[in-house]
Amino acid sequence: MSCQHLEVSGEPAPQSAYADGCPQCVAGGFDDWVHLRLCLSCGLVACCDSSPRRHMSAHHEASDHPVMRSFEPGETWRWCFADEQLG
């Protein structure tokens, strides 16, 4: 099964500073985020599902934006929440 969402080319610029980690975690006084992810619909930078607050998954639930990618150095993989496929 192919995923049309993963075929989207290009990506938005990050909408927030992320040098200190997950912006939502930092704003809440937390430093226990694990990895960063980038929403390919709007550019939100947020923490992954291995992080306690799972901000990227929460963003998908609230916005229905289908695809995020790893925002870790050297990683380019994407994940489609809608089709539960890695690309």
C-alpha positions in Angstrom: 0.0 0.0 0.0 1.5 3.4 -1.0 0.9 6.6 0.9 0.1 9.8 -1.0 1.0 11.9 2.0 4.6 10.8 2.0 5.0 11.8 -1.7 4.8 15.5 -0.8 8.0 17.3 -1.8 9.6 20.2 0.1 9.0 21.2 3.6 8.2 24.4 5.6 10.7 26.3 7.6 10.6 25.6 11.3 8.1 27.9 12.9 9.9 28.2 16.2 13.3 28.2 17.8 14.5 24.7 18.8 18.1 25.2 19.8 17.3 24.3 23.4 15.0 21.3 22.5 11.3 20.8 22.1 9.8 24.4 22.3 6.7 23.2 24.2 8.7 21.2 26.7 11.1 24.1 27.3 8.2 26.5 27.7 6.7 24.2 30.3 10.0 24.0 32.2 10.8 20.4 31.1 14.2 19.2 29.7 13.4 15.5 29.4 12.4 15.5 25.7 14.2 12.8 23.6 14.1 13.6 19.8 12.7 16.4 17.7 10.3 16.1 14.8 9.2 18.6 12.2 5.5 18.8 11.0 5.7 18.9 7.2 2.4 20.8 6.9 3.1 23.8 9.1 6.7 23.6 10.4 6.0 22.9 14.0 9.0 21.5 15.9 8.0 19.1 18.7 9.2 16.1 20.6 8.8 12.5 19.6 6.7 9.6 21.1 9.7 8.5 23.2 9.4 11.8 25.0 7.1 12.0 28.1 4.7 14.6 26.6 4.7 13.3 22.9 4.1 16.8 21.5 4.3 15.8 17.8 1.6 13.1 18.2 -0.5 15.6 20.2 -0.1 18.1 17.4 -1.2 15.6 14.8 -4.3 14.7 16.9 -5.2 18.4 17.2 -4.4 19.5 13.6 -4.8 16.3 11.6 -1.5 17.2 9.8 -0.5 13.9 8.3 3.3 13.8 8.0 6.2 14.6 10.2 9.9 13.9 9.7 12.8 13.3 12.0 14.5 16.6 12.8 17.6 14.9 14.1 20.9 15.6 12.4 21.5 13.2 9.6 18.0 11.7 9.6 15.5 12.3 6.8 12.9 9.6 7.4 9.2 10.6 7.4 6.2 9.2 9.2 2.6 9.4 8.0 0.2 9.4 10.9 -2.8 8.9 8.7 -1.6 5.8 7.0 0.8 4.6 9.7 3.6 4.3 7.1 7.3 5.1 7.2 8.8 6.8 4.2 
